[in-house]
Amino acid sequence: MSRHQGNDRKNPGSGRQGGFRKERSSRGNDKFASGQPKFFKQEAKPKPKPVAANPDEIRLNRYIANSGMCSRREADIYIQSGNVKVNGEVVTEMGYKVKPGDTVQFDGATITPEKKEYVLLNKPKNFSTSHDEEKNAPSVLDLVRNASRAKLQPVGRMDKTTTGLLLFTNDTDLIKKFTSPNQRSTKLYQVSLDRNLKFEDLEKIQGGITIDGHKVFVEEITYIDNEPKSEIGVKMKTANIKIVRKIFEQLKYNVIKLDRVMFAGLTKKNLPRGNWRFLTDQEIINLKNS
């Protein structure tokens, strides 16, 4: 063997013989000889947790369809055309979701996601429209509870002792219309007094009575045919029952009974006391145009 054999790179000898020592790197460093090894997986980034859908939110086209205005497909067309507003802002985005408390306008009219319902009640005595009168008093809402799943509200108020026609609906625009001081629909009341109404007092009422500094006018006031002079018919535009009472109290009469027998063209015909019925399509049209 040649004495230099141990230094031949092609035939290296052992280290003890002084031969070429093979360069070695620690096992830990071998892995990174050519950068990060392929068998090392890159640490995955944590996926964001999915946001749970709010069950109280509803797609805009469905909201419109549920209100009874049109189908979902038709609602999409109205949305794209810029005819729908949410909280006063035009929304054209498909898939937009309406949140609780949002106000949606469709062609300028405020809508609700419920089909509009209209129920007419012949209110009996001792039922209240206000929780302010007596906390435990029977409510008129109990009388129409089975009429609809919609959140019906009475149009205007009636005290416990007043009877007669009371309209319920979830149509907020109609409620605002008939509770506005400027509404112009006619109501007819039958008033029972504690004594006969003097003719001069009837004329005073016809000419206008000042109540709380305001002149109050009636459209018509008459004695009811074939009844005592204490039974009076009053036709006027106000839906405020208190005003009707105050007209007679101003002249020192006590109102024993007060019954609303006509409301904006609706009558009590075939509607017994304590019963309710749905309005017909024509009656709804007439109400909206009154």
Phi, psi and omega per residue, in radians:
M1 nan 2.426 3.125
S2 -1.249 2.520 -3.133
R3 -1.180 -0.325 3.130
H4 -1.698 0.120 -3.061
Q5 -1.054 -0.622 -3.096
G6 -1.103 -0.345 -3.130
N7 -1.724 0.057 3.132
D8 -1.323 2.064 -3.107
R9 -1.075 -0.531 -3.106
K10 -1.334 -0.378 -3.135
N11 -2.396 1.220 -2.999
P12 -1.138 2.567 3.087
G13 -1.700 -2.986 -3.140
S14 -1.424 2.898 3.133
G15 -1.210 -0.481 -3.104
R16 -1.177 -0.546 -3.107
Q17 -1.515 0.120 3.094
G18 1.415 0.205 -3.137
G19 -1.254 3.104 -3.094
F20 -1.108 2.223 3.123
R21 -1.585 2.093 -3.136
K22 -1.131 2.301 3.109
E23 -1.149 2.251 -3.138
R24 -2.245 2.597 3.038
S25 -2.135 2.725 -3.112
S26 -1.080 2.678 -3.118
R27 -0.993 -0.597 -3.127
G28 -1.169 -0.549 -3.105
N29 -1.499 -0.348 -3.127
D30 -1.053 -0.575 -3.079
K31 -1.090 -0.481 -3.044
F32 -1.863 0.346 -3.087
A33 -1.050 -0.632 -3.137
S34 -2.138 0.794 -3.132
G35 1.520 -2.914 -3.101
Q36 -1.189 2.214 -3.080
P37 -1.154 2.694 -3.088
K38 -1.203 -0.483 -3.064
F39 -1.394 -0.011 3.022
F40 -1.552 2.119 3.100
K41 -1.449 2.429 3.107
Q42 -1.225 2.371 -3.098
E43 -1.087 2.139 -3.093
A44 -1.273 2.440 3.096
K45 -1.321 2.454 -3.140
P46 -1.125 2.333 -3.138
K47 -1.324 2.429 3.112
P48 -1.147 2.478 3.134
K49 -1.184 2.351 3.132
P50 -1.113 2.418 3.138
V51 -1.426 2.164 -3.129
A52 -1.168 2.402 3.128
A53 -1.203 2.437 3.097
N54 -1.368 2.018 -3.089
P55 -1.132 -0.290 -3.133
D56 -1.504 -0.184 3.093
E57 -1.498 2.615 -3.087
I58 -2.485 2.432 3.133
R59 -1.051 2.504 -3.030
L60 -1.048 -0.724 -3.113
N61 -1.176 -0.590 3.091
R62 -1.233 -0.677 3.105
Y63 -0.999 -0.784 3.141
I64 -1.152 -0.762 -3.126
A65 -1.121 -0.692 3.134
N66 -1.151 -0.410 3.120
S67 -1.349 -0.166 3.117
G68 1.527 0.143 -3.088
M69 -1.305 -0.705 -3.099
C70 -2.982 -3.118 3.098
S71 -1.366 2.990 3.122
R72 -1.122 -0.749 3.138
R73 -1.061 -0.768 3.113
E74 -1.139 -0.623 3.116
A75 -1.083 -0.680 3.102
D76 -1.033 -0.687 3.134
I77 -1.142 -0.771 3.119
Y78 -1.106 -0.685 -3.140
I79 -1.121 -0.838 -3.141
Q80 -1.087 -0.503 -3.112
S81 -1.433 -0.059 3.106
G82 1.417 0.384 -3.105
N83 -1.664 0.138 -3.117
V84 -2.143 2.328 3.091
K85 -2.113 2.513 3.017
V86 -2.142 2.087 -3.094
N87 0.966 0.654 3.065
G88 1.502 -0.074 -3.116
E89 -1.916 2.362 3.107
V90 -1.151 2.313 3.119
V91 -2.086 2.140 3.101
T92 -2.045 0.040 -3.075
E93 -1.330 2.181 3.059
M94 -1.260 2.373 3.140
G95 1.541 0.023 3.110
Y96 -1.002 2.407 -3.118
K97 -1.911 2.317 3.131
V98 -1.519 2.291 -3.122
K99 -1.708 2.753 3.074
P100 -0.984 2.340 -3.132
G101 1.631 -0.220 3.102
D102 -1.205 2.561 3.062
T103 -1.849 2.123 -3.090
V104 -1.943 2.271 3.096
Q105 -2.030 2.288 -3.125
F106 -2.066 1.959 -3.068
D107 0.952 0.663 3.077
G108 1.555 -0.194 -3.119
A109 -1.818 2.348 3.089
T110 -1.256 2.296 -3.080
I111 -2.116 2.810 3.055
T112 -2.135 2.711 -3.077
P113 -1.324 0.144 3.080
E114 -1.823 2.644 3.012
K115 -1.146 2.385 -3.101
K116 -1.237 2.250 -3.134
E117 -2.092 2.563 -3.120
Y118 -2.373 2.027 -3.059
V119 -2.185 2.307 -3.139
L120 -1.905 2.200 -3.126
L121 -1.995 2.434 2.940
N122 -1.668 1.630 -2.969
K123 -1.181 2.275 3.013
P124 -1.488 3.054 3.132
K125 -1.279 2.737 3.024
N126 1.264 0.364 2.995
F127 -2.045 2.333 -3.033
S128 -1.802 2.581 3.010
T129 -1.727 -0.068 -3.082
S130 -2.256 2.408 3.086
H131 -1.336 -0.153 -3.092
D132 -1.331 -0.431 -3.064
E133 -1.195 -1.063 3.089
E134 -2.554 2.246 -3.070
K135 -1.085 -0.611 -3.078
N136 -1.742 0.152 -3.114
A137 -1.260 2.514 3.069
P138 -1.021 2.476 -3.094
S139 -1.831 2.592 3.068
V140 -1.096 -0.436 3.131
L141 -1.126 -0.483 3.088
D142 -1.129 -0.516 -3.079
L143 -1.325 -0.434 -3.105
V144 -2.002 0.249 -3.057
R145 -1.050 -0.608 -3.105
N146 -1.547 0.020 -3.105
A147 -1.291 -0.636 -3.026
S148 -2.814 2.703 3.023
R149 -1.449 -0.205 3.131
A150 -1.174 2.726 3.130
K151 -1.444 1.487 -3.099
L152 -1.316 2.516 3.059
Q153 -2.232 2.518 3.067
P154 -1.246 2.521 3.093
V155 -1.555 1.765 -3.072
G156 1.503 -3.080 -3.081
R157 -2.128 2.690 3.006
M158 -2.379 2.352 3.055
D159 -1.292 2.981 -3.036
K160 -1.057 -0.634 -3.030
T161 -1.448 -0.268 -3.138
T162 -1.421 2.466 3.138
T163 -2.120 3.029 3.037
G164 1.957 -2.814 -2.952
L165 -1.239 2.260 3.082
L166 -2.426 2.194 -3.101
L167 -1.666 2.428 3.080
F168 -2.130 2.486 3.104
T169 -2.831 2.865 2.955
N170 -1.877 0.204 3.115
D171 -1.494 1.682 -3.047
T172 -1.106 -0.572 3.127
D173 -1.143 -0.688 3.134
L174 -1.197 -0.671 3.103
I175 -1.070 -0.796 3.129
K176 -1.091 -0.681 -3.123
K177 -1.059 -0.814 -3.027
F178 -1.520 -0.154 3.052
T179 -1.810 0.000 3.095
S180 -1.295 2.458 3.103
P181 -1.072 -0.354 -3.089
N182 -1.655 0.055 -3.122
Q183 -1.151 2.615 -2.957
R184 -2.098 0.274 -3.126
S185 -1.415 2.604 -3.067
T186 -1.597 2.431 3.027
K187 -2.151 2.562 3.131
L188 -2.109 2.216 -3.106
Y189 -2.059 2.443 2.968
Q190 -1.825 2.128 -3.040
V191 -1.986 2.262 3.064
S192 -1.878 2.091 -3.083
L193 -1.777 2.873 3.141
D194 -1.324 -0.204 3.092
R195 -2.730 2.938 -3.109
N196 -1.086 2.450 3.100
L197 -1.448 2.129 3.122
K198 -1.138 2.568 -3.112
F199 -1.105 -0.667 3.128
E200 -1.134 -0.579 3.085
D201 -1.244 -0.627 3.078
L202 -1.063 -0.717 3.120
E203 -1.180 -0.632 3.089
K204 -1.055 -0.790 -3.139
I205 -1.109 -0.718 3.135
Q206 -1.105 -0.569 -3.141
G207 -1.436 -0.219 3.133
G208 1.976 2.288 -3.119
I209 -2.042 2.377 3.093
T210 -1.534 2.122 3.140
I211 -2.223 2.141 3.133
D212 0.924 0.687 3.084
G213 1.434 0.051 -3.130
H214 -2.094 2.410 3.107
K215 -1.386 2.185 -3.127
V216 -1.973 2.217 -3.124
F217 -2.003 2.581 3.013
V218 -1.913 2.689 3.056
E219 -1.292 -0.686 -3.097
E220 -2.809 2.510 3.029
I221 -2.427 2.299 -3.080
T222 -2.536 2.755 2.908
Y223 -1.307 2.536 3.134
I224 -1.463 2.283 -3.089
D225 -0.999 2.435 3.064
N226 1.065 0.424 3.092
E227 -2.238 2.797 3.067
P228 -1.021 2.778 -3.126
K229 -1.194 -0.009 3.078
S230 -1.560 -0.102 3.115
E231 -1.769 1.999 -2.973
I232 -2.142 2.448 3.008
G233 -1.816 2.246 -3.118
V234 -2.190 2.157 3.099
K235 -1.938 2.148 3.130
M236 -2.732 2.953 -3.031
K237 -1.570 -0.334 -3.090
T238 -1.189 2.473 3.022
A239 -1.734 0.048 -3.109
N240 -1.488 1.857 -3.095
I241 -1.065 -0.599 -3.101
K242 -1.066 -0.602 3.131
I243 -1.108 -0.720 3.136
V244 -1.065 -0.764 3.123
R245 -1.125 -0.754 -3.062
K246 -1.143 -0.505 3.116
I247 -0.987 -0.793 -3.092
F248 -1.439 -0.608 3.093
E249 -1.118 -0.520 3.102
Q250 -1.075 -0.512 -3.133
L251 -1.793 0.321 3.028
K252 1.229 0.557 2.998
Y253 -1.856 2.552 3.040
N254 -1.746 2.312 3.117
V255 -1.512 2.009 -3.140
I256 -1.461 -0.759 3.141
K257 -2.423 2.531 3.078
L258 -2.416 2.095 -3.047
D259 -2.263 2.194 3.092
R260 -1.570 1.988 -3.029
V261 -1.761 -0.203 3.074
M262 -2.583 2.420 3.115
F263 -2.377 1.896 3.068
A264 0.879 0.759 3.108
G265 1.604 -0.226 3.104
L266 -1.489 2.430 -3.115
T267 -2.170 3.042 -3.131
K268 -1.564 0.175 -3.100
K269 -0.990 2.227 3.120
N270 1.039 0.484 3.120
L271 -2.272 1.578 -3.116
P272 -1.106 2.772 3.139
R273 -1.006 2.294 3.132
G274 1.569 -0.123 -3.139
N275 -1.739 2.835 3.111
W276 -2.367 2.867 3.054
R277 -2.658 2.768 3.033
F278 -1.392 2.582 3.050
L279 -1.295 2.638 3.026
T280 -1.373 2.866 3.122
D281 -1.026 -0.691 -3.131
Q282 -1.178 -0.668 3.114
E283 -1.119 -0.652 3.109
I284 -1.126 -0.775 3.104
I285 -1.049 -0.771 -3.135
N286 -1.098 -0.691 3.125
L287 -1.085 -0.794 -3.091
K288 -1.179 -0.449 -3.127
N289 -1.670 -0.053 -3.084
S290 -1.385 nan nan
